[in-house]
Structure formats: structure tokens, C-alpha cells
Amino acid sequence: MEEETMIREVKFESQDRRIKQILAALNENGIKDIEEANAICESHGLDPYKTCEETQPICFENAKWAYVVGAAIALKKGCKNAAEAAEAIGIGLQAFCIPGSVADDRKVGIGHGNLAAMLLREETKCFAFLAGHESFAAAEGAIKIAAKADKVRKEPLRCILNGLGKDAAQIISRINGFTYVQTQFDYYSGELKVVREVAYSDGPRAKVKCYGADDVREGVAIMWKEGVDVSITGNSTNPTRFQHPVAGTYKKERVLAGKPYFSVASGGGTGRTLHPDNMAAGPASYGMTDTMGRMHSDAQFAGSSSVPAHVEMMGFLGIGNNPMVGCTVACAVDVAQALSK
């Protein structure tokens, strides 16, 4: 492994438009260049490049190198606390944003660092991926969180997937080894019943509970049942029909109840068409998922929750926002553990 990492050449997408900010961030933390950042990670036995690749195999090179840079900054700062390591990794991610882009404007690198830090702090009890259940991106994020977060937490973090469609939820659970929770919502009484729970593995992945809802009301009821206090909305399929209405309604209800809820919108941004079955508006629907996110979110990212190319188009990294959450958590835990040895 040592040799394999040494022969990697530092080459990634839009390097010329990013390198100035990257070197500035590294130099500010006493690191000469990306090669030195890589060497720092290696000397602690860490391989963030590989961690990123494992999280979402279709991610771009710039995402892998961003985690090398972020982890090196966290190591250099001596972050023995995983939440602080996550915030430091965010500095590295932010440095990869292309100046003047949507991602740069929204400071999504810093935002991702802060979100991962939140999941590593005891105040957060339950994190939800509010999903369209159309891809495995939420699963990719959840798998890394399930594997890593509890290594540094006193109380285990509960992590759930809450999406539209019970059949889809069951398929995602079965393929990824999660626990499928089949619910039934009583529209007359507003009560949510659990019909059955099926664990599709006996490893850490079974800790991830996956729900499928028939509609927004059931989706909100699932959020209450689990007491979700932080969530991220997916935005590819069903954003107008499920994720954003659930997050927005739950947000309103939590505020009325005087309970905390931090809502993250994975983005949208320009040129993100909604599927025709969601919005019969063609190109006019560009940015609608983005707009809805802005209405309920405490933090707004940019680009797709799942598609690397779309997050990259927003001036950020080639990795979906959902897998990115998992990768940041994993790298932060690795840094904290390496420094606590």
C-alpha cells in the first residue's frame, strides 16, 4: 500500500483553476504542496484518496485529492477530536472550489466540514438522508457513517434513510444490508404503525434503518418517530413531491414544538432539470429543487446528492453530496484515531 500511494501522480480535473487556492490553504497551514500533504497522510498510515474512492467508486480525481488535502490540514493542526478534524477537512474541501462558482459562493466545502462535525458531536442523536430512493447515493453516505461515526461517539449515532416508496426502500435495504422498516400510516388518526422490521445483514450496516413512505404525511411522521435532528435532502427524483415538502413541513412542526432541527439541502443549482413527471415545465423547472431547498434549509449545498459530474459543474468536487457526507465523517474519524494512537 505504501508504494502504491507514492506513485500516484497529482493530477485532477480543472487543476489550473483550483491550484492557487489549494496552495494558499496548504501554505497557511505550513504545508508546501499537495505532494507534501499526501506524504503527511501516509506518515500517519492514512489514505484519504482511497477512502474517497471506496465511498463512491464513480467519484472524480479532484474529490480524492481534496480529501488528501483536507486530512493533511487536520493532521497538521493536530485535531485529536473528530468533530474538529471534520471542520479542518472542510478547509481543504473549500480550497478546491472554483472562484466565482455557485459552490464558492455558498462555501460548500466549509459547510460539508461543519455538517460532518455535527454528526460526530453528541448533541446530534439521529441523522436522516431524506431521499428520492432512486439511487444508492444515500446508501453510500450511510455505509461510511455506520462504519465510522460510532468509533468516536459515546452514544451511537442513529442513521436512517427516509424516502418515497416502500418497494424501493426494501430493495435498497436488501442490496446494502440495511434494516428495512415497513410502516403503515393511518390517515384518519395520523398515527404511524410499524408493520415489520427486516435486517438484511448482521454487521454495522444493519444499524441503518431504511423507511419507505407513501406520501409526505407519512414521511413527516417517520421523521417524528425517529426524532431526526439533522437531515440532508436528496434532489434528483421526487424533490418536489417528497424530500423538500417533508423537510419543510417537519421544520415548521419542530419550530412550533420548540425542538431543534438542522436541515441541509444537498443543492440543485443551475441547469438541474426536474424530471418531467415532477414538474411539467421543461427548462423552466431549472433550479426549482434549489429554490425549495433554500426555503427550509439551514445550509444549502450545490449540485446533485448523487451525481459527481453535477456537483463538479457547480464548481465543487466530482462526488455526490450524500457520499461526501460519509467520506468526510470517515476521514475525520481516521485523523482523530491516528493522532490518538
Sequence and secondary structure as in RCSB ss.txt:
>XXXX:A:sequence
MEEETMIREVKFESQDRRIKQILAALNENGIKDIEEANAICESHGLDPYKTCEETQPICFENAKWAYVVGAAIAL
KKGCKNAAEAAEAIGIGLQAFCIPGSVADDRKVGIGHGNLAAMLLREETKCFAFLAGHESFAAAEGAIKIAAKAD
KVRKEPLRCILNGLGKDAAQIISRINGFTYVQTQFDYYSGELKVVREVAYSDGPRAKVKCYGADDVREGVAIMWK
EGVDVSITGNSTNPTRFQHPVAGTYKKERVLAGKPYFSVASGGGTGRTLHPDNMAAGPASYGMTDTMGRMHSDAQ
FAGSSSVPAHVEMMGFLGIGNNPMVGCTVACAVDVAQALSK
>XXXX:A:secstr
 HHHHHT     TTHHHHHHHHHHHHHHTT  SHHHHHHHHHHTT  HHHHHHHH TT  HHHHHHHHHHHHHHH
HTT  SHHHHHHHHHHHHHHTS TTSHHHHHTHHHHHHHHHHHHHSTT  EEEEEE SSSSHHHHHHHHHHHHGG
GT SS  EEEEEEE HHHHHHHHHHHT EEEEEEEETTTTEEEEEEEEES SSGGGGSEEEEESSHHHHHHHHHH
HT  EEEE  SSSIIIIIHHHHHHHHHHHHHHT   EEEE    TT    TTT TTGGGGTTHHHHHHHHH SEE
  S SS HHHHHHTTS SS HHHHHHHHHHHHHHHHHHHT 
